[in-house]
C-alpha cells in the first residue's frame, strides 16, 4: 500500500525559493570554470519563474536536465557539484506526493549539493560544507520543514555525504 502526503502549490513554491537560494550561492563555482555555459543559471532562472507563476513548465524540466548535462561536462568536481545543485533545485517543484524516503532526498538535494560544492572548492575542507549547510538550515521555510516531517526519514548513506544528509534531515525535522 502506497501512502501519499499532501503537497500544496505553496509548499512547492516555498521549496523552490529555498532551493533557488541554495543554488545561487554556489553558481559562481560553476561559472568560474565554465564561463560560457549558462545552463545551470538558466535552471535557477526557470525555477525563479516557477516561484512567481506557480506553473511547472516544460522549460523548467528541460532546464533541470540541461544543468545535469552541464555537470557531466564540467571537468571540475566543485563546478560539477554546483551544476548538480542547480539541477536539483530546478527539479524540486516536481516532488511527488508519495510518502517515501526518496522524496525526502529530493528536498535535501539542493542544500546537500551546495555544501559538497563548497567543500570541494575549499580543497575538501569540511568546515566550508558545514557552514553552507548551516546557512541552508537557517533559511529553510517552515513549510519546507513541515513537508519534510510528513515524509519518512531516508537512510543517511555513507561517508561525508551521508553525514551531511543526516545533519540536514535532523535539523530540518527538529
C-alpha positions in Angstrom: 0.0 0.0 0.0 1.4 3.4 -1.0 0.8 6.3 1.3 0.6 9.8 0.0 1.2 13.2 1.5 -0.5 16.5 0.7 1.8 18.9 -1.1 0.3 22.3 -1.9 1.4 24.6 -4.6 2.5 26.9 -1.9 4.7 24.1 -0.5 6.2 23.7 -3.9 6.7 27.4 -4.4 8.5 27.8 -1.0 10.6 24.7 -1.6 11.6 26.3 -5.0 12.5 29.6 -3.4 14.7 27.8 -0.8 16.3 25.6 -3.4 17.0 28.5 -5.7 18.8 30.3 -2.8 20.9 27.3 -2.2 21.9 27.0 -5.9 22.6 30.7 -6.4 25.1 30.7 -3.6 27.3 28.1 -5.5 26.7 29.0 -9.1 29.9 31.1 -9.3 31.8 27.9 -8.6 30.5 26.6 -11.9 30.6 29.8 -13.8 34.3 30.4 -13.0 35.2 27.0 -14.5 32.8 27.3 -17.5 32.2 31.0 -18.1 30.4 30.4 -21.4 28.0 27.8 -20.1 24.8 29.3 -18.6 22.8 26.1 -18.3 22.9 25.9 -14.5 22.0 29.6 -14.3 19.1 29.1 -16.7 17.8 26.3 -14.5 17.8 28.6 -11.5 16.1 31.3 -13.5 13.4 28.9 -14.7 12.9 27.9 -11.1 12.6 31.6 -10.1 9.9 31.9 -12.8 8.1 28.9 -11.3 8.1 30.6 -7.9 6.4 33.7 -9.4 3.9 31.9 -11.6 3.3 28.5 -9.9 3.5 26.8 -13.3 5.7 23.8 -13.7 6.6 24.2 -17.4 8.5 22.2 -19.9 11.1 24.9 -19.7 11.7 24.2 -16.1 12.1 20.4 -16.6 14.3 20.9 -19.6 16.5 23.4 -17.7 17.0 20.9 -14.9 18.2 18.3 -17.4 20.4 20.8 -19.1 22.0 21.7 -15.8 22.7 18.0 -15.2 24.3 17.8 -18.6 26.5 20.8 -17.8 27.6 19.0 -14.6 28.7 16.0 -16.6 30.8 18.2 -18.8 32.2 20.4 -16.0 35.6 18.7 -15.6 36.0 20.1 -12.1 34.4 18.4 -9.0 33.3 21.7 -7.4 31.8 23.0 -10.6 30.1 19.7 -11.2 28.5 19.8 -7.7 27.4 23.4 -8.3 25.7 22.5 -11.5 24.1 19.5 -9.8 22.8 21.9 -7.2 21.1 23.9 -9.9 19.7 20.7 -11.4 18.3 19.5 -8.0 16.9 22.9 -7.3 15.0 23.2 -10.6 13.7 19.6 -10.1 12.4 20.4 -6.6 8.9 21.5 -7.6 8.4 18.1 -9.2 8.5 16.3 -5.9 5.8 13.5 -5.8 3.1 13.2 -3.2 4.4 9.7 -2.4 5.4 9.3 1.3 8.8 7.8 0.5 12.3 8.4 1.7 13.3 9.1 -1.9 11.1 12.2 -1.9 12.7 13.4 1.3 16.1 13.1 -0.6 14.7 15.4 -3.3 14.1 18.1 -0.6 17.6 17.6 0.7 19.3 17.7 -2.7 19.9 21.4 -3.3 21.4 22.1 0.2 23.5 18.9 0.2 24.9 19.5 -3.3 25.7 23.1 -2.3 27.5 22.0 0.8 29.6 19.5 -1.2 30.4 22.1 -3.8 31.7 24.4 -1.1 33.8 21.6 0.4 35.3 20.6 -2.9 36.1 24.2 -3.8 37.9 24.6 -0.5 40.1 21.6 -1.2 38.0 19.2 0.9 37.7 21.5 3.9 34.6 20.1 5.7 34.1 23.4 7.6 33.2 25.0 4.3 30.5 22.4 3.8 29.3 22.7 7.4 28.9 26.5 7.0 26.9 26.1 3.8 24.7 23.6 5.4 24.1 25.9 8.4 23.1 28.6 6.0 20.6 26.3 4.3 19.1 25.1 7.6 18.7 28.7 8.8 17.0 29.7 5.5 14.6 26.8 5.3 11.0 28.0 5.4 8.6 26.5 7.9 6.6 24.9 5.0 9.7 23.0 3.8 10.3 21.7 7.3 6.7 20.7 7.7 6.7 19.0 4.3 9.9 17.0 5.2 8.3 15.9 8.5 5.5 14.3 6.6 7.9 12.1 4.7 9.8 9.0 6.0 13.4 9.6 7.1 15.8 8.4 4.4 18.9 6.4 5.2 21.8 8.8 5.7 24.2 6.9 3.5 27.9 6.5 3.8 30.8 8.9 4.0 30.7 12.6 4.1 27.6 13.0 2.0 25.8 10.7 4.5 27.0 12.8 7.4 25.7 15.9 5.8 22.4 14.3 4.9 21.8 13.1 8.5 22.7 16.6 9.9 20.4 18.3 7.4 17.5 16.0 7.9 17.7 16.0 11.7 17.9 19.8 11.8 15.1 20.4 9.4 12.8 18.0 11.2 13.7 19.3 14.6 
